Amino acid sequence: MSLQVQVVSAEREVWSGEARMVIARTLEGELGILTGHEPMLAVLAEGEVRVESAGGGVTAQVDGGFLSVEHDTVLVVAERARVGERSSS
């Protein structure tokens, strides 16, 4: 089972795909999301959102925004977001 993840900025969808885990910095601290996570809404702090998948993953640099989780779907919405690929090493 996997998470469906979508990262969007004010202008466009930046990245979408499947992941095994999402790690994000919120105003309350760092948060890890796995499948089966309870529905939630969190305010993102400026920094990284890491999307971990079997093949490595991506890191999104966000300028704040919010993150919602519902039914193994994670939506990251930021004013600005830049995504870089990571290898599995």
C-alpha positions as CSV (number, residue, x, y, z in Angstrom):
1,M,0.0,0.0,0.0
2,S,1.3,3.5,-0.8
3,L,0.5,7.2,-0.3
4,Q,-0.7,9.3,-3.3
5,V,1.2,12.6,-3.0
6,Q,0.6,15.8,-4.8
7,V,2.8,19.0,-4.4
8,V,1.3,22.2,-5.9
9,S,2.3,25.8,-5.9
10,A,0.2,28.8,-6.6
11,E,1.1,28.5,-10.3
12,R,1.0,24.8,-11.1
13,E,1.3,21.2,-10.0
14,V,5.0,20.7,-9.1
15,W,5.1,16.9,-8.5
16,S,2.7,14.0,-8.0
17,G,3.2,10.3,-7.5
18,E,3.3,7.4,-5.1
19,A,5.3,7.3,-1.9
20,R,5.9,5.2,1.2
21,M,6.4,8.1,3.5
22,V,6.2,12.0,3.6
23,I,8.3,14.0,6.1
24,A,7.5,17.7,6.5
25,R,8.3,20.5,8.9
26,T,5.2,22.2,10.4
27,L,4.9,25.1,12.8
28,E,4.5,22.5,15.6
29,G,7.5,20.4,14.5
30,E,8.6,17.7,12.1
31,L,5.9,15.3,11.0
32,G,6.1,11.8,9.4
33,I,3.2,10.4,7.4
34,L,2.8,6.7,6.5
35,T,-0.2,4.9,5.0
36,G,-3.2,4.7,7.4
37,H,-2.4,8.1,8.9
38,E,-5.4,9.8,10.5
39,P,-6.9,12.7,8.5
40,M,-5.2,16.0,9.4
41,L,-4.4,19.5,8.3
42,A,-1.1,21.2,9.2
43,V,0.5,24.5,8.5
44,L,3.9,24.1,6.9
45,A,7.0,26.0,8.0
46,E,9.4,27.2,5.4
47,G,11.8,24.4,4.5
48,E,11.8,20.9,3.1
49,V,9.1,18.4,2.4
50,R,10.6,15.0,1.8
51,V,8.7,12.4,-0.3
52,E,10.3,8.9,0.2
53,S,9.6,6.2,-2.4
54,A,11.1,2.8,-3.3
55,G,13.3,4.4,-6.0
56,G,14.6,7.3,-3.9
57,G,12.2,10.2,-3.8
58,V,12.1,13.9,-4.1
59,T,12.6,16.9,-1.9
60,A,10.4,20.0,-2.2
61,Q,11.6,23.3,-0.9
62,V,8.4,25.2,0.2
63,D,7.8,28.8,1.4
64,G,5.2,27.7,3.9
65,G,1.7,26.6,3.0
66,F,-0.3,23.7,4.3
67,L,-0.4,19.9,4.2
68,S,-3.5,17.8,4.3
69,V,-3.9,14.0,4.8
70,E,-7.0,12.0,4.0
71,H,-7.5,8.4,2.9
72,D,-3.8,7.8,2.1
73,T,-3.7,11.0,0.0
74,V,-1.3,13.8,0.9
75,L,-1.7,17.2,-0.6
76,V,1.0,19.8,-0.1
77,V,0.0,23.4,-1.1
78,A,2.6,26.2,-1.1
79,E,2.9,29.7,-2.5
80,R,6.2,28.6,-4.1
81,A,7.7,25.1,-4.3
82,R,10.8,23.7,-6.0
83,V,11.3,20.0,-6.4
84,G,14.6,18.1,-6.8
85,E,15.0,14.4,-7.3
86,R,17.0,12.2,-4.9
87,S,18.7,8.9,-5.5
88,S,18.1,5.8,-3.5
89,S,21.6,5.8,-1.9
